[in-house]
């Protein structure tokens, strides 16, 4: 990470110490938050309060910490999404089901990718898979009934993470990490018996320089002379591909042009309606645009308007005739 932010509730006058890698700074708990910028890397963060101050009626409650990290990827990077229900994931002690069939209320109330969810409440229940790429994102649920989990990449534990929150959230980013190019094995393990852990989907980012893939679950039409097929970052070519560098550029330009033309047309119609009312026209905007509704035909010679013009461009003379 390159920045650690602490957030808490505390009484003014209470001393709080916080920092990273053993270097602590002391301040007043009444501030409610603090940021500690650090060099990009692996760090150990710590926040502490003198317990003797609790006897003086001073309260302190830690809300949480926010970690920021820098990620890098090339212009040819592509994202690959793997659903929790994929056969590329090996589960031990988990339940995979559709949302409507989930017996857990905290899960059944949410919306999930492809309407599937995999969850467990057993300690040491594990989910594992492999991917080839640089970055890994894991999305799932948080809430009062959810607990902590451990994530390991290539056999090394990245850390223990907390999925507990005051309210239930869905499609929440539970983990993001940079593993470097190459094939990696990931294991997600629930740490608390009786506490939930639910996984929705995974996203891996590939540099696009890997060897040709196996057939994709979402194949592109053949032939494809413009760009080669993306690398398979999940086993068996499973996963949905998306590119964030150039995709959507042309549609954004077209949408912007159409939006601008619509805005100009709307301004023109409003200006015409204003002119119509300014020149003595009566009726609604619809009447000004399409003309007044047909009434009883007038007797010949009694008409006051001999010109068949649209109401918006019909101008009455400013002098008597």
Secondary structure, DSSP 8 states (H G I E B T S, - for coil): --EEEEEEEE-TT-EEEEEETTEEEEEEGGG-EEEEE--SS---EEEEE-GGGGGGT--EEEEEEEEE------TT-EEEEEETT-TTSEEES-EEEEGGG-S-HHHHTS--GGGEEEEE-STT-EEEEEEESSEEEEEEEEBTTB-EEEEEETTEEEEEEE-B-SS-EEEEEEEEEE--SSEEEEEEEE-STTSBEEEEEEEEEE-S-S---S--TT---S---SS------BGGG-SEEEE-SSTTHHHHHHHHHHHHHHHHHHHHHHHHHHHHHHTT--S-HHHHHH-----S---TT--S------GGG----SS--
